Amino acid sequence: MKEILKGHIIHAPALGELNITENGYMVLEDGVIAGIYDQLPAEHGDGVLHDYGDKLILQSFADMHLHAPQYPMLGMGMDLPLLDWLSTYTFPTEARFADPVYAREIYARLARELITNGTTRVCMFSSLHTDATLVLMEELEKAGVTGYVGKVNMDRNGAEGILQETTAESVAETERWLAACHFKDLKPILTPRFTPSCTNELMAELGKLKEKYGLYVQSHLSESHAEIAWVRELHPDCERYWETYDKYGLWDDHTVMAHCVHSDAVERRAMAEHNVLAVHCGDSNINISSGVCPVRQLLNEGVWVALGSDIAGGAQLPMYRVITTTIRASKVRQIMDNWQTPFLTVPEGYYLGTTAGHKYFGAGDGFSTGDALHAIVVDDSTFPTPARPLTVNERFERAIYLMEQRNIAAVWSAGRCVVQQ
């Protein structure tokens, strides 16, 4: 089926680069981008036209790190440091997901909020509960959200009797979950919560599962000084945090590591050399007082960086808000670095919240020919009336800062229109 989207088409093929086709046409063949044109070629004139008029057609967002069972506790415990926040709020909240009925109620709402805010791809943590994780994947698929979801593994330092597995249970339940993952656009990803939550025995078993099933891995890395010190106590044979994953075969191409706030030069080099994705979660890092990640330095050193909401450490689920928080955090970092580090521009923030994440799933650069369409249509007509006519570039910048859920007129995911207001 041939479809045509008409509007102001804006995408980021590279960091800091913005490609704008005003009043352009995007041609889809069975949901796959066939081309973007200033004028519609005659051979494509028979397609179904989606005329979005003066609206902006942007890339959809990719949230590369968030905790689904923490959705009910958004905005709670923001005055606590990371480890206290986990024990006081997070673990008791996640324990509720032993009940699949409760999980269905919460995850249906989460999936709907994600897609209507323009997030079409995720790399997501569930809880340690197998049945709830399958419910989560079902609800995401119903809503049109695609990507990777992981059943959390944790056999120590949780809430014993409330939110903790034995090593044998963790391995067996992971196998049961993997056997039940038969989803079209959602894939499993191994998810050791973080090194302090997993014994050496469990990490070794997860390494075996990774090899057996050819899976990717997601976890946390160097988020706070207290966490790093704890990891050093647990693994005195490892000089740095990243080695606690590497020694069990869990540090590899497409491994996802959230935060990386305090990764030193050696750890950053290990990320770059192994094509590990560092997920920057600026809102969470500030809320939990972990620090301000040197994103520009990571990028300059060749580290693959994308963005995550990290709910509920992050209190903002919409990725357009995550992008603007990322830009603000980079300006704070510039001040901390005595004005020696350039802050992230709006096109750079947009790239990190879109293309950089989409590439994890095999997408090309921006709206790339041959990719299934992941896009949002933004109606900025309700924004405050400007003092003069704006360029499309200026409207784009305003949209990143001012858009709300009500401004997203349509969402396309994996080549399908899944939201139409």
N, C-alpha and C positions, 0 to 999 in steps of 0.2 A: 504493500500500500504506500502510495506517495502522499506526503503531507508537506505543507509549506507554512512556516512561521514568518510573519511580517512584523517588523518593529525596529527599534534601535538596538542592534545586537552588539553586546559588549563582553569581551572575554580577555583573559590574561594568559597568553601563550608562554610567557617567561616572567621571572621575578622582576617586577618594576615595569613591565611592558603591558600596555593596554591597547587592545585592538577594537576599534569602534567602527561599525558599519551603520551609518544613519539611514533610517527608512529602508533597511535591508531585507533580504529574503534568505531564510535558511531552509534548505530542501532536505527532507528526510525520506529515506527509502526503508520501509518496514521499521521505523523508529531509529534508524542509523543515519548520521549526518552524511549527506552526499555533497554538500557544498554551501557556501555563503556567498551571496551575490548582491551587488548594488542594484542591478536590474535583473528581473526574473528571466532566465533563458527560455526561449520558445518551447524547447523540448520538455520543460517542466511545467508548462501551463495547465496541464490536466490534473494537477495535484489538488488535494483538499486544502483550502486556504484557511489558516487561523490568523486573521488580521487583528493584531494587537494595537494598531493605530500608533499613537504617540508614546506608547508604553516602552519600558526598558526590558530587554530580554537579556538576562544575566545567567552566568553559570550558577547551578545550585551549589549548596554547601556540603562539605564533607567534615563530619565531626569524628576525629580520629582517637578520642579518648573520653569516655563517659561511663558512669556506673548506673545502670538502669535501676537497681533496687534502691538507690539513694534519691530517686525522684520525689518520694513523699517528704523528704527532709530538706528540700531546697530552702535556703535562707536560715538554717538552724545551726547553732554552734559556731558562729563566725568569729567569736572572740577566743577560740581555743586553738592551741598549736596542733599540728598534725596528729601526733600519737594520742594525745588526750581526746581529740575530736573523734578519732576512730573508736575508742573504747566507750565514750560517753554517748555518742549518737549513732555512729555508723553501724556497728555490729548489732545493737538491738534492733535497728530498723531493718537491716538485711535479714535478720532471723525470722521476720514475719513472712518471708517468702517461702517458708516451708509449706505454706498453704497455697496450693495452686489456684484456688478460687480468688483469693486476695491478689495473687499475682496477675490473674487475668484482668481484674478490675483496674489495677494500676498500670499495667503494661499497655492496655488498649488506649488509655488516655495519653501515655507517654508517646506511643507511636503516632497518634494523631497530632499531638503538639509538634513533634519533630517534623512531620511531612508538611504541615500547614505553615511552618516557619521556614520551609525551603531546604531542610536537611534531607538529602536523598541517599547519602552514603554514610555509614558509621563503622567504627571499630569499637566495639562495646563490651564492657564487663557485665555479666549477669551476677547472680549470687552463687553460692556453692551448690544450690539445689537443682538437680537434674530436671525435674518436672517443670519447675518454674522457668528454667532456661529454655526449654522447648516451647512453653507458652509465650515467652518473650519473642522467640523467633517467628512463631505463628502470627502474632499480632503485628510485628514489624512487616512481615510479608503482606498481610492483608492491607496495610496502610500504603504500601509502595516503597518502604524504606529497604535499601539493599546494603550488602556489606558483610562484615564478620562479627560474630557474637561468641563470647567465651564463657563456659561454665568455670567459675572460680575454683581454684585448688588452694586449700589451706588446712594443714594438719598440725599447726602449732601457733601459739601466740594469738589466738582468736578469743572467743568467749566460750570456754569449754562447757559442753552440755547445751549450748545455745547456738553458737556459730563456729563449729570446728568439726573436722572429719578425722578419722584415723587415716593412716597412710593407705591401708588396704581399701577402705571405703572410697577414698579420693580417686584411686586408680580405677577401681571397679565402676564407680559412677561415671567417671570420664569415658570409659569404654561404652557404657550403656548409652550415654548421651550421644557419642559419636555414631553409634549404630542407628540412632533414631533421627539423625540429621539428614532429611531428604527434602531440602528446600531448594527452590529454583535460584533465587537471587541472594540467599543468605548462607554463608559458609561458617564452619566451626573454626575457632582459633584457640590454641592452648593458652591458658590464663593462670599461671601461678600468681597469686595476688601480689606479693613481692617477696623478696628473699626471706625476711623474718617470719613470714607466714608458712614457709615450706621447709620441712626437714631435708637433709641431704638425700635421704632415701627417696622421698617424693620427687625431688628435683631430678634424680637419676632416672626414675620411672617415667617422668614426663619427657625426658630426653629420648627415651626409647619409643614412646608414643609418637613423638615428633617424626622420628625416622620411619616408624612403621606406617604411618598414614600420610606422610608428606605434608605436615601442617606448619603454618606460621605460628609465631609466639607473640604474646603481648604481656607487658608487666610495667613496673615502675622503676625509676632509676634516679638516684641522687637528688631527691626532692628537697630534703632538709638536712641540716647538719646533724641533728639528733638521730635521724634515720641512718645516715652514713656511718656514724659512730657505732650504732647498734649492729649494722651489717659487719663491720670490722671485728666486733667481739664474737659474732657467730661464725665468721670465716677468717680466722687469723692467718690462714695460708694465702689469702687473697689481698693484694695490696690495694685494689680498687674494686668498687661495687660491681662494675660490669663483668669482672672475672667470675663472680658467683653464678652468673648465667652461662658464661662461656665454658666453664669446666664440665657442665652437664649437657653440652651440645644445644643450648637454648639461645645462643647468640649467633645470628646468621643473617643472610640477606632477607630483608622484609621483616625482621624482628621489630616490634613496635615497643619503644620505651617512652613512657610518659614522664614529662617534667624536665629532667636533665639540668636542673637549675644550677647545681654546683659541680657539674662534670669538669674535671681538669683537662689539661691539654692531651694527656695520654688517653683518657676516656673518650674525648672528642675524636681523636684520631682513630680509635677503635670503631667508633660509630661510622665514620666516613669510609674506612677501609672495608667494612662489612656490609655497607648499604643498609644500616639500621636506621629506622625512622624515629627521629626525636619529635615527640608531640609536645608543643608548647601550650601550656594552660595558664595564661597570664592572670585571669581572674581568680582562679583557685590559689595560685602561688601567693598572691597578695592577701586574699582572704585568710589563708591559713598561716600567713607570715613566714612562708618558706624562703622567700627571696625574689629577686627579679632576674629572670633568665637572660643571659647575654645572647639573644637570638642573632643579632648581627654577626657576632663572633662565630657562632655555629655555622651560619651561612657562608661566611668568608672562608671557613676552613673546610668547606665541601660537605658538611653534614646535611642530610635530607631532613627538612623541618616542615611540619604541618601543624595544624591547630586542633585543640580539643576544648570542649566546654568543661570537662571534668566535673559534671554535676555529681555530688552536691557540694564538693569543695568549691567549685565554681557555682555561683548563684544565678548564672545566665544560661539558659538552654539555647536560645536563638543564636545562630552562628554569626549573624550580622553584628550582634552585640559583642560576641567574642572577638571579632575582628577589630572593632573600635577599641575594646579594652587592650588588645594586643598592641595597637598603635600607641595608646597612652602609656602602657608599661614600657615600651621602647623609649619613649621620651623621658621617663623616669630613669631608665638605664643610662641614657645620654647624660643626664645631670650627675648621676652617680659616677660616671666615667670622666667627669670633668670636661664634658662637652667634646670628648674625643671620638665618640661613637655615634655615627648618624642614626637618627631614629628611622623607623619603618614608615614609608609613605602609604597613602591609601591604596594605590595599585599594588604595592608589595603585600600589604595586609590581605587584600582581596585574593591575590595569588596563593598565599599561604592557606587561606580558608577555603579555597576551591581547588585549583589545579594541582597544588602540591599533594593534597589528600586524594584527589581522583586518580592520580598516577599510581597510587598504591594498588588500585584495582585494575590496572592495566590500561588506563585511559592515556590519551596523548596530551598534547599541549593545548590547553584552552578548549574551544569548540573545534575538535580535530576531526577531519574527515575519516570515516570508518568507525567512529565511536557511537554507541547508543547515546541518545540525548539525555543529559541531566541539566535541567534549566529551571529558572523561575522567571515569571513575568511580573514586573513591579510597576504599579500605578502610583506615581508620585504627585498626582493632581491635588491631593489633600494636604500636601506640605504647605508651610507658610508661603504666601505670595511674595516672590522676590522683588527687589527694587528695580530690576532690569531683566530682560530676557537672558536665560542661561544657555550655555552650550550644553551639548549632551554629556560632555566630560564633567562639567560642573553638576549636572543633574545626577550623574552616577555617584559622585562623591557625596552629595546630599543623601542619596538613597542609602548608601552604606551606613551613614550616621543616623538617619531619621526614620528609616523604614520600620514598620511594625507588622504584625501578622496580617492586619486588615489591608495592608498595601500590596500583599502578594496575591495577585489576581489569578495566577495559574502556576502549577508545579508539574514539571515533566521529569519522570524517573525511569531510567532504563528504556527510554524511547516511547513511554506512554504518558499521556496527560492524566495524572492521578488526583489533581486538585484543580477545580475550575470554579471560581467565584463569580 
